[in-house]
């Protein structure tokens, strides 16, 4: 198999919220260092992200990535109209990062299979 490295959410690490991802190796130092985080991303065969935040780095690089769960109607910044205005269209690829509005497990597996 392919080794999995998990960079936990920075805010969750700061407030003590347990990481919900139990597979793979947790690498907490990368949660607090953009340089370490990007080094991991750059050396990965595929990067998977949920929501916003650190995935913005991917759009300015050639790092292979899939971003899921961008559409969150409860938040105006993640509404369909705002995402469309920003050009973050569902299934759009910027550099080597493909964005998806949903967090559908079947879609995630399909994207992994396509990329690996």
N, C-alpha and C positions, 0 to 999 in steps of 0.2 A: 504494500500500500504506500500511499504518499503521506509523509509526515505532515501533521497539522499543528500550526502554531496559532494560538489565540492571544490577541492583544485585547485585554479587557477594557471596558469603558472607563475613561479617566475619572469622571464624576462619581461613578459607582464605586470605584476603588477608594476615592477620597472619603465617601460617606459610609463605607463598609458594607454596601449592598453586594451580596454574593453574585458571582458571575453565573449566568444561567447556562452557559456552554460548559459541558463537562468533558467533552472529548478533546483530545490533543494536549499540547503542552502550553500552559499559561505563561506568558512572558510579560510580567507586570512592569518592568522598567520601561518598556516601549510605550506604555500608556502615559508616561510622564516625559517622554523625550521625542520630539518630532524627528530628530535625526535617526534615532534607533528605529522608530516606527517606519520611516521611509526606507531605511536599509533593509528591514524585513520585507516590506512590500516589493522592493526592487529585486530581491533575490527569490521571491516566491514564483511558483509556476502559475498560480491563480490566486487572486485576492477576492474575498467575499465581504461585503459590507451591508449593514442594515442602517437605514436612515441617513442623516446628513453628517456634518462634522468632518472627520478625518478623510473621508472619501474625496473631498475637494482636491487634495493633493494629486489624486489619480488623474483628474481632468487636465492637468498640466504636465503630464508625463506619458511615457509609453508603457507604463506598468499595466499588465493584464488584470482587469477587475470587473466585477459585476456588483452593482449596487441595487439593493432591494428595499422596498417599503418607503419610498420617497413621499408618496401621497398619504397625508394624514389630515383629513378634512377638519378635525378639531382645532388645528393650528392654521392661522391665516397664511403663514409663510410656507406651509406645505399643502395649501389648497390647490386644486386643479388649475384655477386661473393664474395663481402666482407661479406655479411650476411651468406653465405654458409661457407666461411672460418672460421667465428666465431662460427659456429654451431647453428646459429639462424635460423633454417629452418622453413618454413611455416608450421604451425600447430604443431610444436614441443612443448612439455611440459617439463619445467625445474622446479623441485620441484612441486609447485602447480600453476605455471604460464604457460599459453598457449599463444604462439606467433602467430600472423597472419601478413602476409605481406601487406594485403589490408585493406582499410577502408570501406568496403562494409556494408551499413546499414542493409541489410538482414542477413549478417553473424553476425553482432553485436547482433541483436535480437535473432538469433538462439543460440548463445553462452550464452546469459543471460538466456534464457529459459532452457538450459541444466544444468546450474549451480544453479538456484534458485528453 
